[in-house]
Amino acid sequence: MAKFTYNKNKKKPLFARILVCVLAVALLVGIVIMAIPARAAESMENLTVQTFETGKLADAISEAADGTDYNFIKNIAVLSGTLNEADYGALTAIPNLEIIELAGTETEGGIIPENALPSRNQLTVLTLPKNTSEIGKNAFSGNRKLVKVLMPSTVTKIDDYAFASCEALEEVPVSAAVTYIGEGAFQDCKSITEFVIPAGISELYPNTFSKCGFESISIGPDVKKIGGSVFADCNNLKDIYAYGEAAPALDSDVFRNVSASVHCYEDSEESYESWKQNNITIAADLTGEYSLKAEIPEENSAAYDDTYPTADVSETVTEEQAADTGAAESAAVPAQAQPVQTIQQGGLSIGVVIVIVIMAAVIAVLATVLVMTKKGGKS
């Protein structure tokens, strides 16, 4: 009977070594493929559009993005041009925007259209066009992460539900020029802690401030009527400063689930007796004439300061001129847009570095196996 013996020195199949080499090369190629888009994502995180033709902002954004996946773009600054409804639609095509800077632009007719930029998933800071006079219905409603809005002093009208359900919104620079705040305009703005209703507003419409996070609110002297549920479910509201010579008329449920003190003039105390509902008490302790104005943050004023340079597309700054003056690409950019338009030039992201380290370790192991295989074949 034939006897079979095992030869432990028999060479390993050649195809096994080739397979290991192919895997190593494939991993290296994979690293390169992953690293390139990751770096592109970082470099195009912030996008600047110098100018555009009305109705064609989408084309200008596409040109400026230069093939970058819109999912990577987080901040955009549009430096000049006039936006219409289609142009606001172009901005909604960029899904992950966190900052939108429009202070250098204008909006057609001074009006931000209805449903201009609602329900943006990531939007935190918004700067409105410099000639804005009216903010349309539902223009920015449902932006639940929106913290800050900058707007020019030209705004006179904030229409129905314009900022409804902006739960993170902390400040809205409503100036004395505002004479109309519509129904539900600030409904469910849980992070606003105080508000001054400007003189010139004669009526507050239903649900204007319901479910807001107010601790105090000041009602201008011209308010004659307060609609249904205007302050309903403002559970943190403790102080209401009412500057009218007589108490505004109340519709139903104005102070539902509110326990607060109404501060009024002594001469008008009797007219506020009708406000004694739902734990509302009267404190006739106001003195002096009404002089309150909403505090406009310095940052807001600076965004629309005429002393800042504006983009001038008629004069192109060459790279050599920019180098000579130190202006670089920012020479034609308004100062307030600088943080938005700065291009990130850092290295690869931490996530990509981790992937590279892991893959390098895998390649090292495979290389070791290959070497051992060769040695085993020679022994």
One Martini backbone bead per residue (centre of mass of N, CA, C, O) as a GRO file, in nm:
protein
  379
    1MET     BB    1   0.098   0.036   0.022
    2ALA     BB    2   0.068   0.355  -0.013
    3LYS     BB    3   0.255   0.635   0.121
    4PHE     BB    4   0.161   0.930   0.285
    5THR     BB    5   0.308   1.257   0.302
    6TYR     BB    6   0.371   1.561   0.469
    7ASN     BB    7   0.478   1.873   0.332
    8LYS     BB    8   0.563   2.159   0.513
    9ASN     BB    9   0.746   2.301   0.265
   10LYS     BB   10   0.530   2.368   0.090
   11LYS     BB   11   0.423   2.586  -0.126
   12LYS     BB   12   0.237   2.838  -0.162
   13PRO     BB   13   0.014   2.965  -0.343
   14LEU     BB   14   0.037   3.226  -0.564
   15PHE     BB   15  -0.255   3.348  -0.546
   16ALA     BB   16  -0.242   3.434  -0.246
   17ARG     BB   17  -0.029   3.659  -0.278
   18ILE     BB   18  -0.183   3.819  -0.491
   19LEU     BB   19  -0.436   3.876  -0.319
   20VAL     BB   20  -0.295   4.044  -0.103
   21CYS     BB   21  -0.194   4.268  -0.293
   22VAL     BB   22  -0.471   4.356  -0.399
   23LEU     BB   23  -0.588   4.439  -0.126
   24ALA     BB   24  -0.382   4.659  -0.062
   25VAL     BB   25  -0.436   4.837  -0.309
   26ALA     BB   26  -0.741   4.877  -0.257
   27LEU     BB   27  -0.706   5.026   0.012
   28LEU     BB   28  -0.545   5.263  -0.095
   29VAL     BB   29  -0.758   5.361  -0.294
   30GLY     BB   30  -0.979   5.404  -0.081
   31ILE     BB   31  -0.838   5.630   0.072
   32VAL     BB   32  -0.829   5.832  -0.160
   33ILE     BB   33  -1.135   5.841  -0.221
   34MET     BB   34  -1.213   5.943   0.070
   35ALA     BB   35  -1.027   6.199   0.099
   36ILE     BB   36  -1.114   6.386  -0.130
   37PRO     BB   37  -1.417   6.448  -0.048
   38ALA     BB   38  -1.349   6.540   0.239
   39ARG     BB   39  -1.184   6.789   0.154
   40ALA     BB   40  -1.404   6.919  -0.021
   41ALA     BB   41  -1.608   6.955   0.205
   42GLU     BB   42  -1.438   7.155   0.369
   43SER     BB   43  -1.372   7.373   0.144
   44MET     BB   44  -1.714   7.399   0.081
   45GLU     BB   45  -1.874   7.486   0.339
   46ASN     BB   46  -1.821   7.776   0.221
   47LEU     BB   47  -2.026   8.014   0.036
   48THR     BB   48  -1.983   8.251  -0.241
   49VAL     BB   49  -2.192   8.511  -0.385
   50GLN     BB   50  -2.151   8.795  -0.549
   51THR     BB   51  -2.373   8.760  -0.788
   52PHE     BB   52  -2.701   8.809  -0.957
   53GLU     BB   53  -2.977   8.726  -1.138
   54THR     BB   54  -3.288   8.758  -1.130
   55GLY     BB   55  -3.391   8.415  -1.093
   56LYS     BB   56  -3.054   8.301  -1.092
   57LEU     BB   57  -2.926   8.181  -0.829
   58ALA     BB   58  -2.887   7.885  -0.897
   59ASP     BB   59  -2.659   7.934  -1.106
   60ALA     BB   60  -2.462   8.080  -0.914
   61ILE     BB   61  -2.431   7.850  -0.714
   62SER     BB   62  -2.327   7.637  -0.911
   63GLU     BB   63  -2.073   7.792  -0.994
   64ALA     BB   64  -1.951   7.828  -0.706
   65ALA     BB   65  -1.947   7.518  -0.634
   66ASP     BB   66  -1.809   7.343  -0.858
   67GLY     BB   67  -1.955   7.041  -0.799
   68THR     BB   68  -2.048   7.046  -0.525
   69ASP     BB   69  -2.204   6.901  -0.286
   70TYR     BB   70  -2.471   7.038  -0.117
   71ASN     BB   71  -2.438   6.873   0.154
   72PHE     BB   72  -2.161   7.035   0.235
   73ILE     BB   73  -2.313   7.299   0.266
   74LYS     BB   74  -2.353   7.547   0.539
   75ASN     BB   75  -2.259   7.832   0.413
   76ILE     BB   76  -2.403   8.152   0.291
   77ALA     BB   77  -2.302   8.429   0.072
   78VAL     BB   78  -2.482   8.708  -0.055
   79LEU     BB   79  -2.368   9.023  -0.183
   80SER     BB   80  -2.562   9.058  -0.444
   81GLY     BB   81  -2.883   9.147  -0.538
   82THR     BB   82  -3.218   9.029  -0.642
   83LEU     BB   83  -3.479   8.870  -0.484
   84ASN     BB   84  -3.696   8.610  -0.550
   85GLU     BB   85  -3.882   8.339  -0.519
   86ALA     BB   86  -3.680   8.154  -0.674
   87ASP     BB   87  -3.429   8.224  -0.498
   88TYR     BB   88  -3.529   8.099  -0.238
   89GLY     BB   89  -3.553   7.819  -0.364
   90ALA     BB   90  -3.246   7.783  -0.408
   91LEU     BB   91  -3.178   7.766  -0.102
   92THR     BB   92  -3.351   7.503  -0.043
   93ALA     BB   93  -3.145   7.312  -0.212
   94ILE     BB   94  -2.978   7.348   0.056
   95PRO     BB   95  -3.007   7.134   0.326
   96ASN     BB   96  -2.745   7.229   0.547
   97LEU     BB   97  -2.795   7.510   0.637
   98GLU     BB   98  -2.680   7.751   0.894
   99ILE     BB   99  -2.598   8.006   0.711
  100ILE     BB  100  -2.759   8.319   0.605
  101GLU     BB  101  -2.628   8.584   0.388
  102LEU     BB  102  -2.822   8.902   0.283
  103ALA     BB  103  -2.736   9.208   0.342
  104GLY     BB  104  -2.636   9.288   0.033
  105THR     BB  105  -2.919   9.255  -0.053
  106GLU     BB  106  -3.234   9.227  -0.220
  107THR     BB  107  -3.591   9.241  -0.219
  108GLU     BB  108  -3.858   9.219  -0.396
  109GLY     BB  109  -4.032   9.502  -0.301
  110GLY     BB  110  -3.940   9.438   0.008
  111ILE     BB  111  -4.041   9.128  -0.008
  112ILE     BB  112  -4.089   8.844   0.167
  113PRO     BB  113  -4.209   8.565   0.084
  114GLU     BB  114  -4.396   8.315   0.109
  115ASN     BB  115  -4.231   8.048   0.208
  116ALA     BB  116  -3.922   8.097   0.174
  117LEU     BB  117  -3.776   7.948   0.465
  118PRO     BB  118  -3.891   7.671   0.568
  119SER     BB  119  -3.796   7.409   0.750
  120ARG     BB  120  -3.498   7.411   0.839
  121ASN     BB  121  -3.286   7.182   0.984
  122GLN     BB  122  -3.000   7.385   1.043
  123LEU     BB  123  -3.081   7.669   1.090
  124THR     BB  124  -2.935   7.957   1.291
  125VAL     BB  125  -2.860   8.197   1.080
  126LEU     BB  126  -3.020   8.517   0.975
  127THR     BB  127  -2.989   8.752   0.698
  128LEU     BB  128  -3.149   9.011   0.572
  129PRO     BB  129  -3.232   9.213   0.349
  130LYS     BB  130  -3.180   9.565   0.333
  131ASN     BB  131  -3.501   9.628   0.211
  132THR     BB  132  -3.684   9.517   0.417
  133SER     BB  133  -4.050   9.546   0.495
  134GLU     BB  134  -4.162   9.245   0.445
  135ILE     BB  135  -4.289   8.948   0.608
  136GLY     BB  136  -4.416   8.673   0.518
  137LYS     BB  137  -4.598   8.410   0.530
  138ASN     BB  138  -4.419   8.157   0.666
  139ALA     BB  139  -4.122   8.227   0.592
  140PHE     BB  140  -3.977   8.092   0.890
  141SER     BB  141  -4.120   7.851   0.966
  142GLY     BB  142  -3.991   7.572   1.145
  143ASN     BB  143  -3.708   7.679   1.257
  144ARG     BB  144  -3.586   7.506   1.525
  145LYS     BB  145  -3.262   7.621   1.513
  146LEU     BB  146  -3.321   7.914   1.521
  147VAL     BB  147  -3.152   8.188   1.691
  148LYS     BB  148  -3.088   8.417   1.462
  149VAL     BB  149  -3.200   8.751   1.359
  150LEU     BB  150  -3.132   8.978   1.096
  151MET     BB  151  -3.262   9.320   1.060
  152PRO     BB  152  -3.381   9.587   0.926
  153SER     BB  153  -3.533   9.908   0.991
  154THR     BB  154  -3.750   9.870   0.740
  155VAL     BB  155  -3.936   9.704   0.900
  156THR     BB  156  -4.315   9.687   0.926
  157LYS     BB  157  -4.389   9.371   0.854
  158ILE     BB  158  -4.527   9.077   1.028
  159ASP     BB  159  -4.662   8.806   0.935
  160ASP     BB  160  -4.820   8.528   0.944
  161TYR     BB  161  -4.622   8.292   1.088
  162ALA     BB  162  -4.320   8.376   1.027
  163PHE     BB  163  -4.196   8.242   1.331
  164ALA     BB  164  -4.320   7.983   1.376
  165SER     BB  165  -4.162   7.737   1.557
  166CYS     BB  166  -3.899   7.893   1.670
  167GLU     BB  167  -3.766   7.753   1.941
  168ALA     BB  168  -3.454   7.890   1.944
  169LEU     BB  169  -3.537   8.177   1.942
  170GLU     BB  170  -3.392   8.472   2.108
  171GLU     BB  171  -3.387   8.707   1.872
  172VAL     BB  172  -3.576   9.006   1.759
  173PRO     BB  173  -3.520   9.311   1.584
  174VAL     BB  174  -3.772   9.503   1.673
  175SER     BB  175  -3.863   9.794   1.561
  176ALA     BB  176  -4.037  10.099   1.560
  177ALA     BB  177  -4.139  10.047   1.253
  178VAL     BB  178  -4.330   9.841   1.352
  179THR     BB  179  -4.704   9.802   1.274
  180TYR     BB  180  -4.710   9.473   1.217
  181ILE     BB  181  -4.844   9.176   1.378
  182GLY     BB  182  -4.938   8.871   1.318
  183GLU     BB  183  -5.077   8.583   1.326
  184GLY     BB  184  -4.864   8.375   1.492
  185ALA     BB  185  -4.571   8.495   1.445
  186PHE     BB  186  -4.454   8.375   1.757
  187GLN     BB  187  -4.537   8.098   1.784
  188ASP     BB  188  -4.351   7.888   1.974
  189CYS     BB  189  -4.119   8.081   2.107
  190LYS     BB  190  -3.945   7.956   2.372
  191SER     BB  191  -3.663   8.154   2.381
  192ILE     BB  192  -3.822   8.406   2.435
  193THR     BB  193  -3.809   8.638   2.721
  194GLU     BB  194  -3.854   8.915   2.558
  195PHE     BB  195  -4.080   9.202   2.472
  196VAL     BB  196  -4.147   9.479   2.239
  197ILE     BB  197  -4.426   9.659   2.165
  198PRO     BB  198  -4.470   9.886   1.951
  199ALA     BB  199  -4.540  10.179   1.867
  200GLY     BB  200  -4.832  10.157   1.637
  201ILE     BB  201  -4.965   9.919   1.754
  202SER     BB  202  -5.324   9.831   1.775
  203GLU     BB  203  -5.307   9.506   1.724
  204LEU     BB  204  -5.353   9.175   1.848
  205TYR     BB  205  -5.341   8.868   1.720
  206PRO     BB  206  -5.403   8.558   1.720
  207ASN     BB  207  -5.141   8.379   1.867
  208THR     BB  208  -4.881   8.553   1.850
  209PHE     BB  209  -4.755   8.442   2.164
  210SER     BB  210  -4.806   8.158   2.193
  211LYS     BB  211  -4.585   7.961   2.374
  212CYS     BB  212  -4.391   8.143   2.496
  213GLY     BB  213  -4.087   8.239   2.699
  214PHE     BB  214  -4.183   8.461   2.862
  215GLU     BB  215  -4.128   8.697   3.138
  216SER     BB  216  -4.164   8.963   2.960
  217ILE     BB  217  -4.389   9.242   2.859
  218SER     BB  218  -4.438   9.518   2.628
  219ILE     BB  219  -4.712   9.748   2.582
  220GLY     BB  220  -4.805   9.966   2.385
  221PRO     BB  221  -5.017  10.258   2.374
  222ASP     BB  222  -5.186  10.166   2.092
  223VAL     BB  223  -5.323   9.930   2.212
  224LYS     BB  224  -5.678   9.813   2.183
  225LYS     BB  225  -5.635   9.498   2.100
  226ILE     BB  226  -5.669   9.148   2.211
  227GLY     BB  227  -5.656   8.849   2.100
  228GLY     BB  228  -5.690   8.529   2.092
  229SER     BB  229  -5.438   8.369   2.267
  230VAL     BB  230  -5.181   8.550   2.271
  231PHE     BB  231  -5.072   8.439   2.584
  232ALA     BB  232  -5.105   8.149   2.571
  233ASP     BB  233  -4.895   7.939   2.746
  234CYS     BB  234  -4.710   8.153   2.908
  235ASN     BB  235  -4.562   8.020   3.179
  236ASN     BB  236  -4.323   8.253   3.238
  237LEU     BB  237  -4.514   8.483   3.280
  238LYS     BB  238  -4.498   8.780   3.510
  239ASP     BB  239  -4.465   9.056   3.328
  240ILE     BB  240  -4.689   9.331   3.243
  241TYR     BB  241  -4.645   9.619   3.035
  242ALA     BB  242  -4.896   9.879   3.032
  243TYR     BB  243  -4.921  10.200   2.839
  244GLY     BB  244  -5.207  10.260   2.842
  245GLU     BB  245  -5.476  10.465   2.928
  246ALA     BB  246  -5.623  10.200   2.847
  247ALA     BB  247  -5.751   9.902   2.833
  248PRO     BB  248  -5.743   9.654   2.639
  249ALA     BB  249  -5.922   9.452   2.466
  250LEU     BB  250  -6.052   9.118   2.525
  251ASP     BB  251  -6.036   8.811   2.435
  252SER     BB  252  -6.020   8.489   2.444
  253ASP     BB  253  -5.766   8.334   2.621
  254VAL     BB  254  -5.522   8.529   2.660
  255PHE     BB  255  -5.439   8.401   2.976
  256ARG     BB  256  -5.387   8.110   2.946
  257ASN     BB  257  -5.187   7.977   3.179
  258VAL     BB  258  -5.147   8.253   3.349
  259SER     BB  259  -4.918   8.416   3.597
  260ALA     BB  260  -4.958   8.769   3.647
  261SER     BB  261  -4.849   9.108   3.625
  262VAL     BB  262  -5.003   9.425   3.577
  263HIS     BB  263  -4.849   9.715   3.460
  264CYS     BB  264  -4.976  10.041   3.540
  265TYR     BB  265  -5.141  10.317   3.558
  266GLU     BB  266  -5.321  10.468   3.798
  267ASP     BB  267  -5.542  10.603   3.609
  268SER     BB  268  -5.594  10.295   3.468
  269GLU     BB  269  -5.672  10.070   3.671
  270GLU     BB  270  -5.982  10.028   3.638
  271SER     BB  271  -5.969   9.922   3.332
  272TYR     BB  272  -5.814   9.641   3.440
  273GLU     BB  273  -6.030   9.460   3.574
  274SER     BB  274  -6.081   9.265   3.321
  275TRP     BB  275  -5.792   9.110   3.377
  276LYS     BB  276  -5.909   8.942   3.617
  277GLN     BB  277  -5.760   8.647   3.520
  278ASN     BB  278  -5.588   8.380   3.561
  279ASN     BB  279  -5.397   8.518   3.782
  280ILE     BB  280  -5.439   8.826   3.741
  281THR     BB  281  -5.269   9.117   3.838
  282ILE     BB  282  -5.268   9.454   3.974
  283ALA     BB  283  -5.010   9.715   3.904
  284ALA     BB  284  -4.996  10.066   3.984
  285ASP     BB  285  -4.648  10.148   3.891
  286LEU     BB  286  -4.635  10.344   3.667
  287THR     BB  287  -4.400  10.585   3.523
  288GLY     BB  288  -4.410  10.793   3.296
  289GLU     BB  289  -4.332  10.787   2.978
  290TYR     BB  290  -4.328  10.631   2.692
  291SER     BB  291  -3.983  10.489   2.581
  292LEU     BB  292  -3.976  10.224   2.454
  293LYS     BB  293  -3.734  10.002   2.300
  294ALA     BB  294  -3.600   9.786   2.118
  295GLU     BB  295  -3.315   9.608   2.142
  296ILE     BB  296  -3.051   9.652   1.922
  297PRO     BB  297  -2.812   9.481   1.824
  298GLU     BB  298  -2.500   9.555   1.723
  299GLU     BB  299  -2.479   9.335   1.508
  300ASN     BB  300  -2.722   9.429   1.346
  301SER     BB  301  -2.629   9.715   1.272
  302ALA     BB  302  -2.361   9.630   1.134
  303ALA     BB  303  -2.490   9.468   0.891
  304TYR     BB  304  -2.619   9.778   0.786
  305ASP     BB  305  -2.371   9.946   0.754
  306ASP     BB  306  -2.260  10.188   0.524
  307THR     BB  307  -1.945  10.168   0.596
  308TYR     BB  308  -1.944   9.924   0.453
  309PRO     BB  309  -1.843   9.743   0.215
  310THR     BB  310  -1.927   9.668  -0.121
  311ALA     BB  311  -1.997   9.497  -0.384
  312ASP     BB  312  -1.796   9.534  -0.695
  313VAL     BB  313  -1.837   9.402  -1.017
  314SER     BB  314  -1.683   9.625  -1.201
  315GLU     BB  315  -1.436   9.537  -1.012
  316THR     BB  316  -1.155   9.342  -1.057
  317VAL     BB  317  -0.960   9.137  -0.855
  318THR     BB  318  -0.661   9.035  -0.871
  319GLU     BB  319  -0.419   8.835  -0.744
  320GLU     BB  320  -0.195   9.047  -0.748
  321GLN     BB  321  -0.355   9.276  -0.610
  322ALA     BB  322  -0.422   9.120  -0.356
  323ALA     BB  323  -0.129   9.071  -0.267
  324ASP     BB  324  -0.045   9.373  -0.246
  325THR     BB  325  -0.299   9.450  -0.036
  326GLY     BB  326  -0.412   9.191   0.133
  327ALA     BB  327  -0.707   9.114   0.033
  328ALA     BB  328  -0.775   8.912  -0.154
  329GLU     BB  329  -1.085   8.766  -0.173
  330SER     BB  330  -1.209   8.988   0.049
  331ALA     BB  331  -1.220   9.273  -0.093
  332ALA     BB  332  -1.549   9.238  -0.191
  333VAL     BB  333  -1.634   9.188   0.112
  334PRO     BB  334  -1.827   9.223   0.353
  335ALA     BB  335  -1.760   9.226   0.680
  336GLN     BB  336  -2.014   9.052   0.775
  337ALA     BB  337  -1.926   8.799   0.573
  338GLN     BB  338  -1.650   8.677   0.646
  339PRO     BB  339  -1.717   8.420   0.823
  340VAL     BB  340  -1.872   8.276   0.583
  341GLN     BB  341  -1.649   8.294   0.330
  342THR     BB  342  -1.442   8.134   0.455
  343ILE     BB  343  -1.202   7.907   0.367
  344GLN     BB  344  -1.125   7.591   0.426
  345GLN     BB  345  -0.768   7.458   0.484
  346GLY     BB  346  -0.754   7.212   0.623
  347GLY     BB  347  -0.731   6.909   0.692
  348LEU     BB  348  -0.829   6.627   0.767
  349SER     BB  349  -1.052   6.473   0.920
  350ILE     BB  350  -1.084   6.275   1.190
  351GLY     BB  351  -1.238   6.044   1.059
  352VAL     BB  352  -1.036   5.995   0.828
  353VAL     BB  353  -0.789   5.938   1.003
  354ILE     BB  354  -0.901   5.686   1.138
  355VAL     BB  355  -0.939   5.523   0.882
  356ILE     BB  356  -0.644   5.530   0.792
  357VAL     BB  357  -0.525   5.386   1.040
  358ILE     BB  358  -0.683   5.123   1.013
  359MET     BB  359  -0.591   5.056   0.721
  360ALA     BB  360  -0.289   5.052   0.782
  361ALA     BB  361  -0.304   4.815   0.977
  362VAL     BB  362  -0.415   4.611   0.776
  363ILE     BB  363  -0.179   4.630   0.576
  364ALA     BB  364   0.039   4.537   0.774
  365VAL     BB  365  -0.077   4.256   0.822
  366LEU     BB  366  -0.077   4.164   0.527
  367ALA     BB  367   0.225   4.203   0.482
  368THR     BB  368   0.314   3.999   0.695
  369VAL     BB  369   0.177   3.754   0.569
  370LEU     BB  370   0.335   3.767   0.305
  371VAL     BB  371   0.617   3.728   0.423
  372MET     BB  372   0.560   3.459   0.571
  373THR     BB  373   0.487   3.308   0.316
  374LYS     BB  374   0.763   3.330   0.179
  375LYS     BB  375   0.927   3.195   0.405
  376GLY     BB  376   0.771   2.929   0.404
  377GLY     BB  377   0.849   2.863   0.102
  378LYS     BB  378   1.173   2.850   0.160
  379SER     BB  379   1.194   2.632   0.406
   0.00000   0.00000   0.00000
